[in-house]
């Protein structure tokens, strides 16, 4: 229990200390006009207040990842707590903050555009493919997982539930961001916070047997902590999916000074959610009803239902499960929206006409529906790799930005190198990759990481000799606009 409480406290302290440090490294400009005003189109570029942006950002990034991932990661034991705290403060929140702020400084650009600018034109095409793949996988996983939870609560067939979720996703993808997403997310946010707070308080009040800090690998099958833990627990610690979501809010943020609360702060909040569910999973299943047995019988969804009912009773448990269902639905909708925006930017298709939005969106939904017939476990494995590979790319983009801006770049380069090694090791070792022995996987990953560092340094030297502007030019707010609350 002490480890759990201290971990929550460290996450909160991290926001006020390291988060402030990262903000100072970036150097915000309260007078610089944001894309919400300079590029306003009332579709994707719409000024919205900080509270609304924060809730949307939280719900965008917090799919089933900070619940299902930590539940699966709990199999490794309390070492999962360490990764959630350290990863969230020093990697995930930094990743989210800088991705969002660099996007703001570049007219609300998505990751493929930023990768093309900072890492080279070839990377723009590579990242565009990665981003679309990731978003399709996210959208699909975030249809099937809430549908499975809803089927346990409602006398409705799984197919009907899936089609209903797809119908909502289509509307959320096509309509202006402030028409559906901006209006209903505050209510979803309240349900989410009730769910997480209820489980967290229940753990403390009941004195749940949460294991204390240990670096022992407790995985029942002996799966190696490195790299598997760092890809199993992604959302809640570090997630490339967030790099596809932050530009949605970079296009609605009113002022750069709001960035720490919106981007860094909401990642810390997601870390708290991940900590609660990891602790719940570790504490509730012992002896005959082990966590691995429950996962084998019904997957992470079964753990969620059991935890919620045990902690909060029938009524409270139902509300808590609904809060969990909200998470993937409010990430799945923006996954498709983000995919539509990335394709539109890549192909330079004006998104103001409704028909053009529809032409891009329909093929995405058709492909996603086909993917819903694949095995969830297999999808999650591919999602984990694509997700963390995207995070690696975003961290290298942020590192290049800081290097060329002559700012302290170790805050991104250290997690970038670490996660590059982790993702290379995973794809070399995992059955979905090359299936190499672990020691060979480490060797291959070391070589791959060194090559990435060499290519990065080559790019640094090239851009340092050229006339290169890290921030696109923008107008400034007048003193009157600032005084009026912009």
C-alpha positions in Angstrom: 0.0 0.0 0.0 2.9 2.4 0.8 4.4 1.9 -2.6 1.0 2.7 -4.3 0.4 5.9 -2.3 4.0 7.1 -2.7 3.8 6.4 -6.5 0.6 8.5 -6.8 2.3 11.3 -4.8 5.4 11.2 -7.0 3.2 11.6 -10.2 1.6 14.7 -8.8 4.9 16.2 -7.6 6.3 15.5 -11.0 3.7 17.7 -12.6 4.6 20.7 -10.5 8.4 20.2 -10.6 9.7 18.4 -13.7 6.7 19.6 -15.7 7.6 23.2 -14.8 11.2 22.5 -15.8 10.2 21.1 -19.2 8.0 24.2 -19.8 11.0 26.5 -19.0 13.2 24.5 -21.4 10.6 25.0 -24.2 10.0 28.7 -23.4 6.3 29.5 -24.0 5.3 32.8 -25.5 2.0 34.1 -24.2 1.8 36.7 -27.0 2.3 34.3 -29.9 -0.9 33.7 -31.7 -1.9 30.0 -31.8 -3.3 28.1 -34.8 -6.8 28.1 -33.2 -6.9 31.8 -34.2 -4.5 32.2 -37.1 -5.9 29.2 -39.0 -9.5 29.1 -37.7 -11.9 27.2 -40.0 -14.5 26.2 -37.4 -14.0 22.5 -38.3 -10.6 21.4 -36.8 -9.2 24.8 -35.9 -11.6 26.2 -33.2 -10.6 28.1 -30.1 -11.8 26.3 -26.9 -11.1 27.0 -23.3 -8.5 25.3 -21.2 -10.8 23.1 -19.1 -12.6 21.7 -22.2 -9.3 21.2 -24.0 -7.8 19.4 -21.0 -10.8 17.0 -20.7 -10.8 16.3 -24.4 -7.0 15.7 -24.3 -7.4 13.3 -21.4 -10.2 11.3 -23.0 -8.4 11.3 -26.4 -5.2 9.8 -25.0 -6.7 7.6 -22.3 -8.3 4.7 -24.2 -8.2 1.2 -22.8 -4.4 1.5 -22.7 -4.1 2.9 -19.1 -6.4 0.1 -17.9 -5.8 -3.0 -20.0 -2.1 -2.3 -20.4 -1.4 -2.0 -16.6 -3.6 -5.0 -15.9 -1.5 -7.1 -18.2 1.6 -5.4 -16.9 0.6 -6.3 -13.3 1.6 -9.9 -14.1 5.3 -8.7 -13.8 4.6 -7.5 -10.2 5.4 -4.1 -8.5 8.2 -3.3 -11.0 5.3 -2.1 -13.1 4.8 0.7 -10.7 8.3 1.9 -11.3 7.8 2.1 -15.1 4.5 3.9 -14.7 6.0 6.6 -12.5 9.4 7.0 -14.2 8.0 6.6 -17.7 5.1 9.0 -17.2 7.1 11.8 -15.6 10.3 11.6 -17.6 9.1 10.2 -20.9 5.4 10.1 -21.6 4.5 13.6 -20.3 7.5 15.1 -21.9 6.6 13.4 -25.1 3.0 14.7 -25.0 4.0 18.2 -24.0 6.7 18.8 -26.6 4.6 17.1 -29.4 1.7 19.4 -28.6 3.8 22.6 -28.3 6.0 21.9 -31.4 2.7 21.3 -33.3 1.4 24.7 -32.1 4.6 26.4 -33.3 4.1 24.7 -36.7 0.5 25.6 -37.5 -1.0 22.6 -35.8 1.0 20.1 -37.8 0.6 16.3 -37.3 3.5 14.0 -36.6 4.2 13.0 -40.3 4.6 16.7 -41.2 6.9 17.3 -38.2 8.9 14.2 -39.0 9.3 15.3 -42.5 10.5 18.7 -41.4 12.9 17.6 -38.7 14.0 14.1 -39.7 13.8 14.3 -43.5 11.3 13.9 -46.3 11.6 10.1 -46.4 10.5 10.0 -42.8 7.4 12.0 -43.6 6.2 9.1 -45.8 7.3 6.4 -43.4 5.6 8.1 -40.4 2.5 8.8 -42.4 2.2 5.0 -43.0 3.0 4.2 -39.4 0.5 6.8 -38.1 -2.4 5.5 -40.3 -1.6 1.9 -39.3 -1.5 2.8 -35.6 -4.7 4.8 -35.8 -6.6 2.0 -37.6 -5.4 -0.5 -35.0 -6.4 1.9 -32.2 -9.8 2.6 -33.7 -10.4 -1.1 -34.2 -9.3 -2.2 -30.7 -11.3 0.7 -29.2 -14.4 -0.6 -31.0 -14.1 -4.3 -30.0 -13.0 -3.7 -26.3 -15.9 -1.4 -25.3 -18.3 -3.6 -27.3 -17.3 -6.6 -25.3 -17.9 -4.8 -22.0 -21.3 -3.5 -23.2 -22.3 -6.9 -24.3 -21.8 -8.2 -20.7 -24.3 -5.5 -19.5 -26.9 -5.3 -22.3 -29.1 -8.0 -24.0 -27.9 -6.9 -27.4 -25.8 -8.8 -30.0 -22.1 -7.9 -30.3 -22.6 -7.0 -34.0 -25.3 -4.4 -33.3 -23.1 -2.8 -30.6 -20.1 -2.6 -32.9 -22.2 -1.0 -35.6 -23.6 1.5 -33.1 -20.1 2.5 -32.0 -19.0 2.8 -35.6 -22.0 5.1 -36.3 -21.0 7.4 -33.4 -17.3 7.4 -34.6 -18.4 8.4 -38.1 -20.3 11.4 -36.8 -17.4 12.4 -34.4 -14.9 12.1 -37.3 -16.9 14.3 -39.7 -18.6 17.0 -37.7 -16.8 20.1 -36.3 -14.9 19.3 -33.1 -17.0 21.6 -31.0 -20.3 20.1 -32.1 -20.1 16.6 -30.5 -16.7 16.0 -29.0 -16.5 19.4 -27.4 -20.0 19.1 -25.9 -20.2 15.6 -24.5 -16.7 15.1 -23.3 -17.1 17.0 -20.1 -19.8 14.6 -19.0 -17.7 11.6 -20.1 -14.8 13.1 -18.2 -16.9 13.2 -15.0 -17.8 9.5 -15.4 -14.2 8.6 -16.0 -12.9 10.5 -12.9 -15.7 8.9 -10.8 -14.6 5.4 -12.0 -10.9 5.9 -11.3 -11.4 7.7 -8.0 -13.9 5.1 -6.8 -11.5 2.2 -7.5 -8.5 4.2 -6.0 -10.3 5.2 -2.8 -11.7 1.6 -2.5 -8.2 0.2 -2.6 -7.1 2.5 0.3 -10.2 2.2 2.4 -10.3 -1.6 2.2 -6.6 -1.9 2.8 -6.2 -4.0 -0.3 -3.1 -6.2 -0.2 -1.1 -4.2 -2.8 2.4 -5.6 -3.0 5.3 -3.3 -2.0 8.2 -2.3 -4.2 10.2 -5.2 -5.7 12.2 -5.6 -8.9 11.6 -9.3 -9.0 10.0 -10.6 -12.2 6.7 -12.2 -11.1 5.4 -13.0 -14.5 4.0 -16.6 -14.4 5.5 -17.5 -17.7 8.8 -15.8 -17.0 8.4 -13.3 -19.8 11.4 -10.9 -19.8 10.8 -7.4 -18.2 12.9 -5.8 -20.9 11.5 -5.2 -23.5 8.0 -6.7 -22.9 6.9 -4.6 -19.9 7.8 -1.3 -21.7 5.5 -2.2 -24.6 2.7 -3.8 -22.5 2.3 -0.7 -20.4 2.3 2.1 -23.0 -0.6 4.4 -22.3 0.0 5.5 -18.7 3.8 5.6 -19.1 4.7 6.4 -22.8 2.5 6.1 -25.8 3.0 7.1 -29.5 -0.7 7.2 -30.0 -0.7 10.4 -28.0 1.5 12.0 -30.7 -1.4 11.5 -33.1 -3.9 13.0 -30.7 -2.1 16.1 -29.3 -2.3 18.0 -32.7 -6.0 17.8 -32.4 -5.9 20.0 -29.3 -2.9 22.1 -30.6 -5.4 23.3 -33.1 -7.9 24.4 -30.4 -5.5 25.7 -27.7 -6.0 29.5 -27.1 -2.6 30.3 -25.6 0.8 28.6 -25.3 0.9 29.0 -21.6 -2.0 26.5 -21.3 0.1 23.7 -22.7 1.6 22.4 -19.5 -1.9 21.8 -18.0 -3.3 20.4 -21.2 -0.5 18.2 -22.4 1.8 17.4 -19.5 -0.9 17.5 -16.9 -3.3 15.2 -18.6 -0.6 12.6 -19.2 0.1 12.7 -15.4 -3.6 12.2 -14.8 -3.5 9.2 -17.2 -0.5 7.9 -15.2 -2.6 8.0 -12.0 -5.4 6.0 -13.7 -2.8 3.4 -14.8 -1.4 3.2 -11.3 -4.8 2.6 -9.8 -5.7 -0.3 -12.2 -2.2 -1.9 -11.9 -2.6 -1.8 -8.1 -6.1 -3.2 -8.3 -5.1 -6.0 -10.6 -2.1 -7.0 -8.3 -4.2 -6.9 -5.1 -7.4 -8.7 -5.8 -6.4 -12.0 -7.2 -4.5 -14.5 -5.1 -4.3 -18.3 -4.6 -7.0 -20.1 -6.6 -8.2 -17.0 -8.3 -4.9 -15.7 -9.6 -4.6 -12.7 -12.0 -3.3 -14.9 -14.8 -6.3 -17.3 -14.4 -8.8 -14.5 -14.7 -7.0 -13.1 -17.7 -6.9 -16.5 -19.3 -10.6 -16.9 -18.7 -11.9 -13.5 -19.9 -9.1 -11.2 -20.7 -8.6 -7.7 -19.2 -12.3 -6.9 -19.5 -13.1 -9.7 -17.0 -10.6 -8.2 -14.6 -12.3 -4.7 -15.0 -15.7 -6.1 -14.2 -14.5 -8.1 -11.2 -12.5 -5.2 -9.7 -15.4 -2.7 -10.2 -18.0 -5.0 -8.7 -15.8 -6.0 -5.7 -14.8 -2.5 -4.9 -18.0 -0.5 -5.5 -20.9 -3.0 -5.4 -23.4 -3.7 -8.1 -24.5 -0.1 -8.8 -21.2 1.6 -8.3 -19.5 -1.1 -10.1 -21.8 -0.7 -13.1 -21.0 3.1 -13.2 -17.3 2.3 -12.9 -17.5 -0.1 -15.8 -19.3 2.6 -17.8 -16.4 4.9 -17.0 -14.0 2.3 -18.4 -16.2 2.0 -21.5 -16.0 5.7 -22.0 -12.2 5.6 -22.3 -11.8 3.6 -25.5 -14.9 5.2 -27.1 -13.5 8.7 -26.5 -10.1 7.6 -28.0 -11.5 5.6 -30.9 -13.5 8.5 -32.2 -10.5 10.9 -32.2 -8.3 8.1 -33.7 -10.4 8.1 -36.8 -10.7 11.9 -36.7 -6.9 12.2 -36.5 -6.4 9.7 -39.3 -8.8 11.7 -41.5 -6.8 14.9 -40.7 -3.4 13.3 -41.4 -4.5 12.0 -44.7 -6.0 15.3 -45.6 -2.8 17.1 -44.7 -0.7 14.6 -46.6 -2.8 14.8 -49.8 -3.5 18.6 -49.3 -7.3 18.1 -49.3 -9.4 21.0 -48.0 -11.5 19.7 -45.1 -14.1 22.5 -45.1 -16.4 20.7 -47.6 -18.3 17.9 -45.9 -18.1 15.6 -48.9 -14.3 15.7 -48.9 -14.2 14.6 -45.2 -16.6 11.8 -46.0 -14.5 10.5 -49.0 -11.5 10.1 -46.7 -13.4 8.7 -43.7 -15.5 5.9 -45.3 -12.5 3.8 -46.5 -11.0 4.0 -43.0 -14.1 2.7 -41.4 -14.5 -0.1 -44.0 -10.9 -1.3 -43.3 -11.5 -1.0 -39.5 -14.6 -3.1 -39.7 -12.7 -5.9 -41.5 -10.1 -5.8 -38.7 -12.7 -6.3 -36.0 -12.9 -9.9 -37.1 -9.2 -10.5 -36.1 -8.1 -11.8 -32.7 -7.9 -9.1 -30.0 -4.7 -10.4 -28.5 -3.0 -10.4 -31.9 -4.2 -6.9 -32.6 -2.9 -5.7 -29.2 0.6 -7.1 -30.0 0.8 -5.3 -33.3 -0.7 -2.1 -31.6 2.0 -2.2 -28.9 4.8 -2.3 -31.4 3.4 0.3 -33.7 2.5 2.5 -30.8 5.9 2.6 -29.2 7.7 2.9 -32.5 5.6 6.0 -33.1 6.6 7.3 -29.7 10.3 6.8 -30.6 9.8 8.8 -33.8 8.1 11.6 -31.8 10.9 11.7 -29.2 13.5 12.0 -32.0 11.5 14.8 -33.6 11.4 16.6 -30.2 15.1 16.0 -29.7 16.0 17.5 -33.1 13.8 20.5 -32.3 15.6 21.1 -29.0 19.1 20.5 -30.5 18.5 23.0 -33.3 16.9 25.5 -30.8 20.1 25.2 -28.7 18.0 24.0 -25.7 18.8 21.1 -23.2 18.0 18.0 -25.3 18.8 15.2 -22.8 15.2 15.4 -21.6 14.1 13.7 -24.9 17.3 12.1 -26.2 17.6 9.7 -23.2 14.0 8.3 -23.4 14.4 8.3 -27.2 17.5 6.1 -27.1 16.0 3.8 -24.4 12.8 3.2 -26.2 14.6 2.8 -29.6 16.4 -0.1 -27.9 13.2 -1.5 -26.5 11.2 -1.4 -29.7 14.1 -3.0 -31.7 14.5 -5.7 -29.1 10.8 -6.4 -29.1 10.4 -6.8 -32.9 13.5 -9.0 -33.0 12.4 -11.2 -30.1 8.6 -11.3 -30.3 6.7 -14.0 -32.3 5.0 -11.3 -34.4 8.5 -10.2 -35.4 11.6 -12.3 -36.1 11.4 -14.6 -33.1 15.1 -14.5 -32.3 16.6 -15.7 -29.0 16.7 -12.9 -26.4 20.5 -12.4 -26.4 20.5 -12.1 -30.2 17.7 -9.7 -30.0 19.7 -7.5 -27.6 22.6 -7.5 -30.0 20.4 -6.7 -33.0 18.7 -3.9 -31.1 22.0 -2.4 -30.0 23.1 -2.3 -33.6 19.8 -0.8 -34.8 19.9 1.9 -32.0 23.5 2.9 -32.9 22.5 3.2 -36.6 19.6 5.5 -35.6 21.9 7.7 -33.5 24.3 7.9 -36.4 21.6 8.9 -38.8 20.3 11.4 -36.3 23.7 13.1 -35.9 24.1 13.2 -39.7 20.8 15.0 -39.9 21.8 17.4 -37.2 25.0 18.4 -39.0 23.1 18.9 -42.2 20.4 21.1 -40.7 23.0 23.0 -38.7 24.8 24.1 -41.9 21.5 25.1 -43.6 19.1 28.0 -42.9 16.5 26.2 -40.9 13.6 27.6 -38.9 12.3 25.4 -36.1 9.1 27.5 -35.6 6.9 28.7 -38.4 6.2 32.5 -38.4 3.0 33.5 -36.6 1.2 36.7 -35.6 1.1 37.9 -32.0 -1.9 38.7 -29.8 -2.5 42.3 -29.1 -2.5 43.5 -25.5 -6.2 44.0 -25.8 -6.8 40.4 -26.9 -4.7 39.1 -23.9 -6.7 41.3 -21.5 -9.9 39.9 -23.0 -8.9 36.4 -22.0 -7.5 35.0 -25.2 
